[in-house]
Amino acid sequence: MRVLDGATQERHARLDADVVVVGSGASGAVVASILAEAGQDVLVLEEGSHVAPEAYGAMRPSTQMRALWRDAGLTFAVPLGDTPVINVMMGKAVGGSSLLTGGVCFRIPDKVLRTWHDEHGLEEMTPAALEAAFESVERTVRVQEVPAWMRSPSTRIFGEGLQKLTGHALKPLKRNMEGCQGHSRCNFGCPAGAKLSVDRNYLPHAVAHGARVYSHALVEKVLVEGDRAVGVRGRWLNGRDGGRTGAFTVRARRVVVAAGGYHSPLLLLRSGIGRSSDMVGRNLTLHPSFRVMARFSEPVHGWRGALQSAYSDEFNDQGFQLTGMFTPAGVLAATMPGVGPRHVARAHDMAHLAVFGGLIHDEGGGRVRRGLGREPFVTYRLADPDRHAMARGMRLMGEAFLAAGAEEIFLPILGMDGLSPDQFRALDLERVPKSNVECASQHPLGTCRMGRAPGTSVVNPDGECWEVKELFLADGSVLPTSLGVNPQVSIMTLATRLGWKLRERKLPVG
């Protein structure tokens, strides 16, 4: 796939296109592919660099994080009240965050679609109406069920404990993969090239049909004339340490913003768009996620198998979903308690550790604002029901591990050492400050949500900005609510729906 490098541009450039797409991740790549195939002149602008799959698949996790992750994986949402500091991980590269996911693929849950349809007035948000788009995405990225034999020993042990404790068996996950060899490092680039992120399907398809993709291209403003978007303006990131030097202007007949839940609202705010409703940047959901670890007397070797292979949705009505995971041993070892020799001793127990994760279906307590520099200032407040769900999830996971024979439980609570079974059962998790919980997210959503009226949403049901014609949003920022599941396929499905609509919509003249 040929990608034009903005870092090689030396002076101001003026470009023209039918459609300019800001962002090359899961949503931008989908829209670009559909419109380029339809014969439209498509230009894709990506702030990050372009690294080939075979190159980042061979990198160490630490190197890959510096090369492909925003802020090297150190982006955080500022907590308000009794809320954890949430590490929000996002991609900054051609292919976006699709490069960094575990590959987990869920459709939008029917219950969520009913909420969007009934409470938000989005008439086309039904399983039947989205079926063709779901199928298109799943076919292109080759979504398939992870076979039981690929479950890591860590996942199998947790599943045995969960069934003993509750009677519920784990269910197989679906992932976008082909030829998985169980390297257990999907978030850090697949050495076998088995994870089919958009730089391996949608983007090459777009380029093959004439789309131009630029890396190191930071879009700073949407250009508006009258009530219509007519392009974007930005700078090439070709200065020292990635600084901005030469400027570029793109004149386009249509603008599609696909910069993600953090940066799409930031771009609109910097362009003076969305002030009338005061909804841009609000309603941020993150799916706050956490993990519980357990030590067993016998070696587990939890890294042998797929990083994510099974889950349980039996507790979704309690506000959380359980998902298997086992990140690379070196990354997981860094999270062990203690310092110095004590930490090293704990890290040596890696072969005896099992891990499982929990994800909260949160209520939207975050907000994105303009910051002093290139990045937004983001705050997040955990709702009371979500705090209780977090406590219940940790309790359930710990008890499941104990049912499987664990000798020690490691909770994601800062400053807390491993707990014996008696210590764990005596701990009142409801009373533990949630500000002390180690928490992460890869799912910022909802900051430019779609709706039926401009006073309560940023874009209309077709993704067009209420205030500016021919300005469309395509990414996870348009989701009206949290999903409670990994959003990759959901985002790509809504982007497919938008791409199909734009393919049939006549481009404006001039």
Secondary structure as GFF3:
##gff-version 3
##sequence-region A 1 510
A	DSSP	beta_strand	4	5	.	.	.	ID=ss1
A	DSSP	three_ten_helix	6	8	.	.	.	ID=ss2
A	DSSP	beta_strand	13	22	.	.	.	ID=ss3
A	DSSP	alpha_helix	26	37	.	.	.	ID=ss4
A	DSSP	beta_strand	42	45	.	.	.	ID=ss5
A	DSSP	alpha_helix	53	56	.	.	.	ID=ss6
A	DSSP	alpha_helix	61	68	.	.	.	ID=ss7
A	DSSP	three_ten_helix	70	73	.	.	.	ID=ss8
A	DSSP	beta_strand	76	79	.	.	.	ID=ss9
A	DSSP	beta_strand	86	88	.	.	.	ID=ss10
A	DSSP	three_ten_helix	96	99	.	.	.	ID=ss11
A	DSSP	alpha_helix	110	118	.	.	.	ID=ss12
A	DSSP	alpha_helix	127	140	.	.	.	ID=ss13
A	DSSP	beta_strand	143	145	.	.	.	ID=ss14
A	DSSP	three_ten_helix	148	150	.	.	.	ID=ss15
A	DSSP	alpha_helix	153	166	.	.	.	ID=ss16
A	DSSP	beta_strand	171	172	.	.	.	ID=ss17
A	DSSP	beta_strand	174	176	.	.	.	ID=ss18
A	DSSP	three_ten_helix	186	188	.	.	.	ID=ss19
A	DSSP	three_ten_helix	198	200	.	.	.	ID=ss20
A	DSSP	alpha_helix	202	208	.	.	.	ID=ss21
A	DSSP	beta_strand	212	215	.	.	.	ID=ss22
A	DSSP	beta_strand	217	225	.	.	.	ID=ss23
A	DSSP	beta_strand	228	236	.	.	.	ID=ss24
A	DSSP	three_ten_helix	240	242	.	.	.	ID=ss25
A	DSSP	beta_strand	247	257	.	.	.	ID=ss26
A	DSSP	alpha_helix	260	270	.	.	.	ID=ss27
A	DSSP	beta_strand	289	295	.	.	.	ID=ss28
A	DSSP	beta_strand	310	312	.	.	.	ID=ss29
A	DSSP	three_ten_helix	316	318	.	.	.	ID=ss30
A	DSSP	beta_strand	320	324	.	.	.	ID=ss31
A	DSSP	alpha_helix	329	333	.	.	.	ID=ss32
A	DSSP	alpha_helix	340	347	.	.	.	ID=ss33
A	DSSP	three_ten_helix	350	352	.	.	.	ID=ss34
A	DSSP	beta_strand	353	360	.	.	.	ID=ss35
A	DSSP	beta_strand	366	369	.	.	.	ID=ss36
A	DSSP	beta_strand	377	380	.	.	.	ID=ss37
A	DSSP	alpha_helix	384	403	.	.	.	ID=ss38
A	DSSP	beta_strand	408	410	.	.	.	ID=ss39
A	DSSP	alpha_helix	421	426	.	.	.	ID=ss40
A	DSSP	three_ten_helix	434	436	.	.	.	ID=ss41
A	DSSP	beta_strand	439	441	.	.	.	ID=ss42
A	DSSP	beta_strand	471	473	.	.	.	ID=ss43
A	DSSP	three_ten_helix	476	478	.	.	.	ID=ss44
A	DSSP	alpha_helix	488	504	.	.	.	ID=ss45
###
